[in-house]
Amino acid sequence: MIKNCLRGFGALSLALLPLVASAGAQAAPAPQSLRAAEVTTLADAVGLVTVADENRTGYTRSSFKHWNSGDLADGCNTRNEVLIAEATTAPSVAAGCKLTGGVWLSYYDGQEVTDPGALDIDHMVPLAEAWDSGASTWTAARREAYANDQGAAVSLVAVTARTNRQKSDQDPAQWLPPVPEAQCRYVGEWVSTKLRWQLTVDAAELEALKVFAEGPCEDSIVAYTPAP
């Protein structure tokens, strides 16, 4: 089961580990879990993303196996793991990972939710958008890892089903959270996810990101660790 963690930029904790090697020897790469995150401004982060046309040819949602990771022995799949991690009041976890008594805040629309069934787990960058942006060339195993990514707090987010379905597979040029105060966070987490998985952006998407990076979100910080 993934450990509870506060999600969002304010929750970032970085561990900077010294690189130690004997003379004449090259140190082995640090394990993924120990690598320090890349941290930069939103404007610089937007400049790091590769621009390319999108192509949805061949996409099917079944190309991304999901909700099949987590501690399956106790019934807590990826969906439930994210719900447990993101609860503002921790739920009780019964047999089969049945969750009761928790409280969640859907940051897209600012709604407090007490029924986990009213929440969707949103892929920050939707599966179809990921396919368009480079995942079409990945192996099935890498697409599965993407769809169940619990290695970055911003990749998956618990939000009201209504806002998740309003968003659908749209990028920030087409959809933003309805709560204005959530938009800088959202744009930063979108860019972070694109960089983590080396996904591209199209021209309209880039321009939308620049509007925020050069305007209301110019002080935002983006942190990401490249996916293994």
BELCOR-V462763 format. One record per pair of residues at least 6 apart in sequence whose ideal C-beta (glycine too) atoms are under 7 Angstrom apart, sorted by the first residue. I is the first residue (numbers start at 1). GAP is how many residues later the second one is. If there is no record, write none. Layout:
# BELCOR-V462763
<<I	GAP> <I	GAP>>
This chain:
# BELCOR-V462763
<<1	69> <1	70> <1	75> <1	80> <1	83> <2	79> <2	83> <2	148> <4	80> <4	81> <5	6> <5	80> <5	148> <7	79> <7	146> <7	147> <7	150> <8	177> <9	176> <9	179> <9	212> <9	214> <11	142> <12	25> <12	211> <14	22> <14	23> <15	19> <15	21> <16	20> <17	13> <17	17> <19	8> <20	7> <21	6> <32	119> <32	196> <35	190> <37	186> <37	187> <37	188> <38	185> <38	186> <38	187> <39	182> <39	184> <40	182> <41	180> <42	145> <42	146> <42	149> <42	171> <42	175> <42	178> <42	180> <43	170> <43	171> <43	175> <45	146> <45	150> <45	177> <46	145> <46	163> <46	164> <46	167> <48	147> <49	142> <49	145> <49	146> <49	151> <49	152> <50	150> <51	149> <51	150> <51	152> <51	155> <52	148> <52	150> <53	149> <54	78> <54	79> <54	148> <55	77> <56	72> <56	75> <56	76> <58	78> <59	69> <59	72> <61	66> <63	68> <63	80> <64	63> <64	79> <64	80> <64	82> <64	83> <65	79> <65	82> <66	12> <66	81> <66	82> <67	10> <67	11> <67	12> <68	9> <68	10> <68	80> <69	8> <69	9> <69	79> <69	81> <70	6> <70	7> <70	8> <70	10> <70	11> <74	23> <75	21> <75	22> <76	21> <78	70> <78	72> <79	42> <80	17> <80	19> <81	69> <82	39> <82	74> <82	76> <83	16> <83	33> <83	36> <83	75> <84	7> <84	9> <86	18> <86	72> <87	15> <87	16> <87	17> <88	15> <88	16> <88	17> <89	13> <89	14> <90	12> <91	8> <91	9> <91	10> <91	11> <92	8> <92	9> <93	6> <94	6> <99	17> <102	14> <103	9> <103	11> <104	9> <104	15> <104	54> <105	7> <106	7> <106	13> <106	52> <106	53> <106	54> <106	57> <107	75> <107	78> <108	51> <108	55> <108	69> <108	70> <108	71> <108	74> <109	51> <109	54> <109	68> <109	69> <109	70> <110	69> <111	49> <113	6> <113	47> <118	42> <118	43> <119	39> <119	40> <119	41> <119	42> <120	39> <120	41> <120	44> <121	35> <121	37> <122	35> <122	37> <122	42> <122	45> <123	24> <123	33> <124	30> <124	31> <124	33> <124	65> <124	66> <124	69> <125	65> <125	68> <125	69> <125	74> <126	43> <127	20> <128	41> <129	40> <129	42> <130	16> <130	69> <133	66> <133	67> <134	64> <134	65> <134	66> <135	8> <135	11> <146	51> <149	6> <149	7> <152	44> <152	73> <154	35> <154	38> <154	39> <155	38> <163	14> <163	15> <166	9> <167	8> <171	34> <172	15> <172	18> <172	33> <172	36> <172	37> <173	31> <173	32> <173	35> <176	7> <176	10> <177	6> <177	9> <183	29> <184	28> <184	32> <184	33> <184	36> <187	22> <187	25> <187	30> <188	29> <188	32> <188	34> <191	18> <191	31> <192	30> <192	31> <192	32> <194	7> <195	29> <196	28> <196	29> <196	30> <196	31> <197	30> <201	8>>
